[in-house]
Amino acid sequence: MKRTLFSALFLSSALLFGACNNNKTAEVGAEGMNAAATNAADAANPTVDNPNVASETEAPNPNAPVMSFAETEYNFGDIKPGDVVKHTFNFTNTGKQPLLIENATASCGCTTPNWTKEPIAPGNKGTIEVQFDSHGKSGLQNKQVAIRANTQPSITQIAIRANILPETGAAAAATK
């Protein structure tokens, strides 16, 4: 038994060391391997020119659309557990080109934004309605909505807040 165990251990060690000493640089050369790895990395990760990201040397577009909000935060105050509340944020395009909202995303699945889909001409108004569902939530809630548009910067943030009151005795007993 000891001899079999020793033989198996010796054989596995020999295979392990033999596999680890497989030196590919002797066949290809260090420069060849590095060049091949660099070329493969460049092909897998091409450089993308993103027009929404301003470089440090790029001047801002003075004619870009501008979202000017009447308010960027709204506090619902105290609400009952399970309430679904909505608030509409109003904004004006104070820029010189039509404003187009590409997307609006909330920081949580309980918050749903809905926005003006048509281009908003300079001087015209648009809206972003934010709905908050308090089911399964408790205490203070702070939710963010990120709006991606053809503005500079391309992301604008708005926020909602709410304080979800604790369930009362009768309501808590009814849900259990």
Buried (B, 14 or more C-beta within 10 A) or exposed (E): EEEEEEEEEEEEEEEEEEEEEEEEEEEEEEEEEEEEEEEEEEEEEEEEEEEEEBEEEEEEBEEBBBBEBEEEEBEBEEBEBBBEBEBEBEBBBEBEBBBBBEEBEBBBEBBBBEBBEEBBEBEBEBEBBBBBBBEEBEEEBEBBBBBBBBBBEBEBEBBBBBBBBEBEEEEEEEEE
